[in-house]
Amino acid sequence: MKDCPPKTAARDTAWNFQATEWKSALELNAERQIISGSPVDLQRSIGAGADLRIFTAFRHNEHLEPTSKNSEVVDEVSEFRTTYLIDDRWAAGIMTTRMPIEPPFGFGPRPSMSYFLYNEDGGQSIARLYLDGASESGEPAAHPAQEHPDMPKYLEASRWDDATNAPSSNFYYAFEKFRFFTNRSWKEAYVHESDGRPRRGSLSALTDAFKQGAEIKVGLEGLCADLGGEGLPHVVFVPCGPGYHHTESKMFSVGTHPTVRVAPSIPMKYESQNWDCGSLFVRTDGFVQYWRCDPYTLEYSKRNMQLALRWFVR
């Protein structure tokens, strides 16, 4: 009889939280008071290219289904694929891949994108991009904020463009708590000016990591300057998809994930015609081409820019 292999200790299948590299940079209570961490910690993490996920908690019949007797607490964690650092003193993030969901039942009634925007102080906004072509073709305009007696924790501050394909509103929902989790596993590899002149790091550090299969993220300085707002300096951080390294001309370029641009302000907010959505083609000589979707018409157009860029690898 062949010897049996020695017994080994049972593998620990419990989730190793420390291995995820997610850390709480800031936590707020329902009154938006700081429980732990600090806004500065969050800002520094976002400025270092960190990913952002936000934990919130609410009661089912206070948020999802007001007429229900189900008062259980629901925990939610959402990802904010596009992040903003405004004037090195304010952080915000946008959900760029979310469609309307009515948990635990399924999706909402109409196909659309739910571009939720969360600020570091817990202030929230949503812009809706309808995808079914069935919206009214009204004119962009301001509308009175609405009261929501069935959801007393939902306090609306302003609303815009109700009769268009791209309605939006700014509000505060008093979640039980907010936890701003960041993942700082990204490493800055290369930063250059809008004409491609190096500022720090090196192109070779970026392309060497790329050729070893590293993920790429790019920070674009001043991406939203043409949208108005308060004229504040800002950086928009967007994950990248396909990358291309021209080995003789030493040119590196990427296509980004879909993103949402919003006029920079403190706090960040949606207003009529101050936001749009699309994808970016970005190059290490500072050239950026934005394939812009007009949220009101769903028509696409291309815009070229020259921007200073920050490149991160993981």
C-alpha positions as CSV (number, residue, x, y, z in Angstrom):
1,M,0.0,0.0,0.0
2,K,1.3,3.4,-0.9
3,D,2.0,5.8,1.9
4,C,-0.8,8.3,2.3
5,P,0.3,11.9,2.0
6,P,0.7,13.6,5.4
7,K,-2.2,15.4,6.7
8,T,-2.1,19.2,6.5
9,A,-3.8,21.8,8.5
10,A,-7.2,22.8,7.0
11,R,-6.8,25.9,4.8
12,D,-8.2,29.0,6.4
13,T,-10.9,30.2,4.1
14,A,-11.9,33.2,6.2
15,W,-11.6,36.5,4.3
16,N,-8.3,38.1,5.0
17,F,-9.3,41.8,5.2
18,Q,-5.8,43.0,5.6
19,A,-4.8,41.5,2.3
20,T,-7.4,43.6,0.4
21,E,-5.4,46.8,1.1
22,W,-8.6,48.7,1.7
23,K,-8.5,51.2,4.5
24,S,-11.0,53.5,6.0
25,A,-9.7,57.0,5.4
26,L,-12.8,58.8,6.8
27,E,-16.0,57.9,8.6
28,L,-19.1,60.1,9.1
29,N,-22.3,59.6,11.1
30,A,-25.8,60.4,9.9
31,E,-25.3,64.1,10.8
32,R,-22.1,64.1,8.7
33,Q,-19.9,64.5,11.8
34,I,-16.5,62.9,11.7
35,I,-16.3,59.7,13.6
36,S,-12.8,58.6,12.5
37,G,-10.1,59.5,10.0
38,S,-10.1,62.9,8.3
39,P,-10.9,64.6,5.0
40,V,-7.2,65.3,4.6
41,D,-6.5,61.6,4.7
42,L,-9.1,61.0,2.1
43,Q,-7.8,63.8,-0.1
44,R,-4.2,62.6,0.1
45,S,-5.3,59.1,-0.8
46,I,-7.3,60.3,-3.9
47,G,-4.4,62.5,-4.9
48,A,-2.1,59.4,-4.8
49,G,-4.4,57.6,-7.3
50,A,-6.3,55.5,-4.7
51,D,-9.4,53.6,-5.6
52,L,-12.6,54.7,-3.7
53,R,-15.4,52.6,-2.3
54,I,-18.0,54.0,0.1
55,F,-19.9,52.0,2.7
56,T,-23.4,53.3,3.7
57,A,-26.2,51.8,5.8
58,F,-30.0,52.4,5.7
59,R,-33.3,50.8,6.6
60,H,-35.2,49.1,3.8
61,N,-38.5,50.8,4.4
62,E,-36.9,54.2,4.8
63,H,-35.0,54.2,1.5
64,L,-36.0,51.4,-0.9
65,E,-39.6,50.6,-0.2
66,P,-41.3,53.2,2.0
67,T,-44.6,51.4,2.2
68,S,-43.0,48.1,3.4
69,K,-43.0,46.8,6.9
70,N,-39.5,45.6,6.4
71,S,-37.3,47.7,8.6
72,E,-34.1,45.7,8.4
73,V,-30.8,47.5,8.0
74,V,-29.2,47.2,4.6
75,D,-25.5,47.6,4.1
76,E,-24.3,49.0,0.8
77,V,-20.8,49.4,-0.6
78,S,-20.5,51.1,-4.0
79,E,-17.5,51.8,-6.2
80,F,-16.6,55.2,-7.5
81,R,-14.5,54.5,-10.6
82,T,-13.9,58.2,-11.4
83,T,-12.5,60.3,-8.5
84,Y,-11.9,64.1,-8.2
85,L,-9.4,66.1,-6.2
86,I,-10.4,69.8,-6.3
87,D,-7.8,72.4,-5.5
88,D,-5.8,69.9,-3.3
89,R,-8.5,70.4,-0.6
90,W,-11.7,68.6,-1.6
91,A,-12.4,65.0,-2.7
92,A,-15.3,63.5,-4.5
93,G,-16.2,60.4,-6.5
94,I,-18.7,59.3,-9.2
95,M,-20.3,55.9,-9.8
96,T,-19.7,55.6,-13.6
97,T,-21.0,52.0,-14.2
98,R,-24.2,51.8,-12.2
99,M,-27.6,51.2,-13.7
100,P,-30.7,51.8,-11.5
101,I,-31.1,48.9,-9.0
102,E,-34.0,48.1,-6.7
103,P,-32.6,45.5,-4.3
104,P,-33.4,42.8,-3.6
105,F,-35.8,42.6,-6.6
106,G,-33.8,43.6,-9.6
107,F,-33.2,46.6,-11.9
108,G,-35.3,49.7,-12.1
109,P,-38.1,50.5,-14.6
110,R,-36.1,52.3,-17.3
111,P,-32.6,51.6,-18.8
112,S,-30.4,54.4,-17.7
113,M,-27.1,55.3,-16.0
114,S,-27.2,56.3,-12.4
115,Y,-24.2,58.7,-12.1
116,F,-24.3,59.1,-8.3
117,L,-21.7,61.7,-7.0
118,Y,-20.6,61.7,-3.4
119,N,-18.6,64.4,-1.7
120,E,-16.2,64.1,1.2
121,D,-18.8,65.7,3.5
122,G,-21.5,63.2,2.7
123,G,-23.3,65.5,0.3
124,Q,-24.8,63.5,-2.7
125,S,-26.0,64.1,-6.2
126,I,-27.3,62.1,-9.1
127,A,-27.4,62.7,-12.8
128,R,-29.6,60.3,-14.9
129,L,-28.6,59.4,-18.4
130,Y,-31.6,57.7,-20.1
131,L,-30.7,55.1,-22.7
132,D,-34.1,54.2,-24.2
133,G,-34.8,57.3,-26.3
134,A,-38.2,57.8,-24.6
135,S,-37.5,61.0,-22.6
136,E,-39.2,64.3,-23.2
137,S,-37.2,66.7,-25.3
138,G,-37.7,69.7,-23.0
139,E,-35.3,72.5,-22.4
140,P,-32.7,72.4,-19.7
141,A,-33.9,74.4,-16.7
142,A,-33.8,74.7,-12.9
143,H,-36.7,73.3,-11.0
144,P,-37.9,73.7,-7.4
145,A,-36.5,71.2,-4.9
146,Q,-39.0,68.5,-4.0
147,E,-40.1,67.3,-0.6
148,H,-40.2,63.6,0.0
149,P,-42.5,63.0,2.9
150,D,-42.3,59.2,2.4
151,M,-38.6,59.4,2.9
152,P,-37.9,61.9,5.7
153,K,-34.2,61.2,5.6
154,Y,-34.0,62.4,1.9
155,L,-33.4,66.1,1.8
156,E,-33.3,67.6,-1.7
157,A,-31.4,70.8,-2.3
158,S,-31.8,71.5,-6.0
159,R,-32.9,69.8,-9.2
160,W,-32.4,70.4,-12.9
161,D,-33.6,69.4,-16.3
162,D,-36.6,67.3,-15.4
163,A,-38.1,67.3,-18.9
164,T,-34.9,66.3,-20.6
165,N,-32.9,63.1,-21.2
166,A,-30.5,64.1,-18.4
167,P,-32.3,65.1,-15.2
168,S,-30.2,65.7,-12.1
169,S,-30.5,66.7,-8.5
170,N,-28.4,67.5,-5.4
171,F,-29.4,66.1,-2.1
172,Y,-28.5,64.6,1.2
173,Y,-29.7,61.2,2.4
174,A,-29.0,60.7,6.0
175,F,-27.5,57.2,5.9
176,E,-26.7,55.6,9.2
177,K,-23.0,56.0,8.5
178,F,-20.5,56.7,5.7
179,R,-17.2,55.0,5.5
180,F,-14.8,56.2,2.7
181,F,-12.6,53.2,1.9
182,T,-9.5,53.8,-0.2
183,N,-7.0,51.4,-1.8
184,R,-3.6,52.9,-2.2
185,S,-1.9,50.0,-4.0
186,W,-1.4,52.3,-7.0
187,K,2.1,53.6,-7.6
188,E,2.9,56.8,-9.4
189,A,5.2,56.0,-12.3
190,Y,5.3,59.1,-14.4
191,V,4.1,62.7,-14.4
192,H,4.5,65.2,-17.3
193,E,3.4,68.6,-18.4
194,S,0.8,69.2,-21.1
195,D,3.5,69.3,-23.8
196,G,5.0,66.0,-22.6
197,R,8.0,67.5,-20.7
198,P,8.7,65.2,-17.7
199,R,7.9,66.5,-14.2
200,R,8.8,63.4,-12.2
201,G,9.2,59.7,-12.6
202,S,10.0,58.3,-16.1
203,L,8.3,57.0,-19.2
204,S,10.4,53.8,-18.9
205,A,9.0,53.1,-15.4
206,L,5.5,53.4,-16.9
207,T,6.1,51.2,-20.0
208,D,8.2,48.6,-18.1
209,A,5.3,48.1,-15.7
210,F,2.8,48.0,-18.5
211,K,4.8,45.3,-20.3
212,Q,4.7,43.2,-17.1
213,G,0.9,43.3,-17.2
214,A,0.3,46.2,-14.7
215,E,-3.0,48.0,-14.6
216,I,-2.9,51.6,-15.6
217,K,-4.7,54.6,-14.1
218,V,-4.3,58.2,-15.3
219,G,-4.9,61.5,-13.5
220,L,-5.8,64.4,-15.9
221,E,-5.2,67.9,-14.7
222,G,-7.8,70.4,-15.8
223,L,-10.0,68.0,-17.7
224,C,-13.3,69.8,-16.9
225,A,-12.1,73.4,-17.3
226,D,-14.5,74.0,-20.2
227,L,-17.6,73.1,-18.2
228,G,-17.6,76.3,-16.2
229,G,-17.9,76.2,-12.4
230,E,-15.6,78.0,-10.1
231,G,-12.5,77.7,-12.2
232,L,-10.7,75.7,-9.6
233,P,-7.7,73.6,-10.4
234,H,-8.6,69.9,-10.3
235,V,-7.4,66.4,-11.2
236,V,-9.7,63.7,-12.5
237,F,-8.5,60.1,-12.0
238,V,-9.8,57.4,-14.4
239,P,-8.8,53.7,-14.8
240,C,-7.5,52.7,-18.2
241,G,-8.3,49.8,-20.5
242,P,-6.2,49.0,-23.6
243,G,-2.7,50.4,-23.8
244,Y,-0.2,50.8,-26.7
245,H,3.6,51.3,-26.5
246,H,5.2,52.3,-29.8
247,T,8.7,50.9,-29.1
248,E,10.7,53.0,-31.6
249,S,9.0,56.4,-31.3
250,K,8.6,55.8,-27.5
251,M,5.0,56.9,-27.5
252,F,2.6,55.4,-25.0
253,S,-1.2,55.7,-25.2
254,V,-4.3,54.3,-23.6
255,G,-8.0,54.2,-23.8
256,T,-9.8,54.8,-20.5
257,H,-12.9,53.4,-19.0
258,P,-16.1,55.4,-19.4
259,T,-16.1,58.5,-17.2
260,V,-18.2,61.5,-16.2
261,R,-17.0,65.1,-16.3
262,V,-18.5,67.7,-13.9
263,A,-17.6,71.4,-13.5
264,P,-15.1,71.6,-10.6
265,S,-16.6,73.2,-7.5
266,I,-16.6,72.8,-3.7
267,P,-18.7,70.9,-3.0
268,M,-19.2,69.1,-6.3
269,K,-22.7,69.2,-7.7
270,Y,-24.7,68.7,-10.8
271,E,-26.4,71.7,-12.6
272,S,-27.9,72.2,-16.0
273,Q,-25.3,71.6,-18.7
274,N,-22.4,71.5,-16.3
275,W,-21.7,67.7,-16.9
276,D,-21.2,65.2,-19.7
277,C,-19.9,61.7,-20.1
278,G,-17.7,59.7,-22.5
279,S,-14.3,58.0,-22.9
280,L,-10.8,59.3,-23.3
281,F,-7.8,58.5,-25.4
282,V,-4.7,59.7,-23.6
283,R,-1.0,59.9,-24.8
284,T,2.3,60.6,-23.0
285,D,2.9,63.8,-25.1
286,G,-0.1,65.3,-23.3
287,F,-2.6,64.8,-26.1
288,V,-6.1,63.8,-24.9
289,Q,-9.0,63.1,-27.2
290,Y,-12.4,63.1,-25.5
291,W,-15.2,61.2,-27.2
292,R,-18.0,63.1,-25.6
293,C,-21.6,62.0,-25.3
294,D,-24.1,64.9,-25.1
295,P,-26.3,63.7,-22.3
296,Y,-29.3,65.6,-23.6
297,T,-29.2,64.2,-27.2
298,L,-26.9,61.1,-26.9
299,E,-25.0,62.5,-29.8
300,Y,-21.2,61.9,-29.9
301,S,-18.4,64.3,-30.8
302,K,-14.6,64.4,-30.4
303,R,-12.7,67.1,-28.6
304,N,-8.9,67.4,-28.5
305,M,-7.0,68.8,-25.5
306,Q,-3.4,69.1,-24.2
307,L,-3.3,68.3,-20.5
308,A,-0.7,67.6,-17.9
309,L,-1.0,63.9,-16.9
310,R,-0.2,61.7,-13.9
311,W,0.3,58.0,-14.6
312,F,-0.2,55.2,-12.0
313,V,0.5,51.5,-12.2
314,R,-0.6,48.5,-10.2
